[in-house]
Amino acid sequence: MDKYRGRGGGYEGEYICPVKSTLWLIEDDPVWVELIQNRYGDKFHIRHFDTVEAAIAAAKEGPLPRYVLLDYHVGEAAGTLFLKALHKYERPDSPPYVIMLSGQEDIQTAVDTFAYGAYDYVVKGDQVWERLKIAFRNIHRQEALEKEVVELRLRIKRWQLLVLGVVLLALLVIIGVYINLCPETRLWKWDPLGIGQKPPCAPS
């Protein structure tokens, strides 16, 4: 179940991950690096990259993290370069959640990052921490729903196997009863359509 920290222990309603997951921070601004590490260092194992190239090299080596905070501009490189490269190394069934951080409040820029596979787009401004809190909360809720779906599928699969086992057992019982009632009848002489010979154990 989700755990939220109340007043006095952090920001009210903020999700607290029960087990620390790895978060990659791809950011070249030391001020933001320090702010994010102070903010999320107790919630995640943070691995910092100050260039897109270093992050891409790490993605190639693996393993990939569950979460990524990615600056829109890292030095001279665009953060979308990392998103493009990430598709080569991520698992299609479990890609990392990438939250793009940007100083631009441009709708088209946000749309472009979503097209490259970003999960959310957060503007660096007065509401950045609130927006990040909401983004992480939505991620964890989505993960919980995905887990429930997997568990439901496993449960359905178990019931299907159980029903199949019952049907097979019933069929074996029917065959056993038939053999006991008709011991001299050969199964391969059956004629269900009544063409050429009488059914097994049929009266003369």
N, C-alpha and C positions, 0 to 999 in steps of 0.2 A: 504494500500500500504506500502511496505517496506520503512523504513526511514533510511538513512545512514548519519552518522556524517562526515562532511568534515574536512578540515585542520583547525587547531586551536581549535577544540572541541573534539579531539580524533584522532583515527587512520583512515585515509581516507578509505572509503568503508566499514567501520565496521558497522554491523547491530546494530541499537538501538531499543530495544523492546519498543513499545509505552506504554504498561502496564507491570509492573514488574511481572514476573513469578517466581516461586520458583525453586531454584537450590540447590540440595544436593551436598555438597563437602565432599567426603570420603577420607581423607588424614591425615596421622599422622606426617608429617614433618611440623613443625611450620613455617619454612621459606616459603614453598610453600603455606601454608594456608594464610599467610599474603599477599603474592604476588597476589594470586587469588582473595582474598577479596578486595584488593586495585584496582585490574583490573576490576572486575565485580560487585563490590558492588553497583554501581549506575545503573546497568542494571537488576539485579536479587535480589530477597530476598534469601540470602544464608543461608542455615542451615548446620552447620559443624558437622561431626562425625569423631572421631579419631580412631574408631575401626569398623571393619566389623560387629561385633556382635550388636553394638548399631544401626547401619544403618538397619540391618535386623529386629531388634525389632521395629524400627520406621516404616518400610515398612509393618510389620504385623499389626500395629495399624492403619496405614493410616492417612490421604490420601497420595498418592504418588505424587512426584513432576513431573513436565514436563521434567526436565533436571537433569542429574547427571554427575558430574565429579568424576571419580573413579580411585584412585591410584591402580596400578597393585599389589603392595605389601603394605599392611596396617599393620604395626607391623610384627607379625609372620604369619598373615593370607593372603591368596591370594584374590585379589579383585574379582576373578571369583566366589568365594563363594557367594558374594552378587548377582551376576548375576544369579546364579542358584536359589537362594532363591526368587529373584524378580519375577520369572515366576509364583510362587504360588499366588502372591497377585496383580499382574498387570492386567489391563483390556486388553483382547486380541485385542480389536479394538483401544486401545489408550495406548500402553506401553510407559514408559519414554524413552527419548533419553539418552543413556548412552555413554559418551565419556571416554575411558580408557586412563589414563595418565601413562606413563611408562618410565623408564630410559633405557629400552632395545630396541635396534633397530634390533630385531630378527623377521624375517618374520613369522616363525612358531608360535611365541608367539602372534603376531597380528592376525593370522588366527584363533588361538584357542579362542581368545576373541570374534571374530566375530561369531564363532560357538556357543558361550554362549549367544549371543544376543546383544553385544555391537554395537553401531551405528558407532563409529569411534575409531581409535587408534592413539594417539598423543604422540610422544616421547618428553620427557623433554630435551630440548636442545636450541640451538640458535634460532631455528625457531618455538618454541613452541607457541608463541603468534600469529604468522601468521597462523599456522596450526589450532589453536583454532578458530581464526576469520573465516577461511574458513569453519570449521566444523559447527559453529553456523549459518553461512550464508546459508549453504546447508540445515540445519535443517529447518530454517525459510522458505526457498523456497519450501521445501517438504511439510511443513504445509500449505502453501498458495495453493499448487496444490491439497492437500487433501480437503481443504475447497472448492475449485472450483468444485471438483468432487461431493462433497455432495450437493452443491447448484444446480449443473446440474441435479443430480438425483431427487432432489425435484421438479425442473422445469419440468422434463419429467413426473414425477408422477402427477403433476397438469394438464398437457396437456392430459394425459391418462384419468384422471377423467373427464375433460371437454368433451373429445370425447365420453366417455361412457355416460355422461349426455345427450349429443346431440342425440346419437343413441337411448337412452331410450325415450327421448321426441318425436323423430320421430316415434318410434314404437307406443307410446300412441296416437299420432295424427292419424296414419294409422288405428289403432283399432277403434278410435272414429269415423272416416269417414266411416269405414265399418259398424259399428253399426247403424249409421244414414241412410245409404243406404239400409241396410238389417235389419230392426228392428225386424222382426219376425224370423230371423235365429238364431239358437242356436249354439254357438261356438263349443260345444263338439260334434256336428253332422258332423263336417267337414270330408271330405273324399279326402285328397289331391291326392291320387293315383287313384281315380276314381273307387274304388271297392265298389259296393253296392248302392251308392246313388249319386245324382248330387251335384256338388259344390254349396255353398250358392249363392243365387241370380242368378243362371245360368238360361238362358231361357229354357222354356219347349221344 
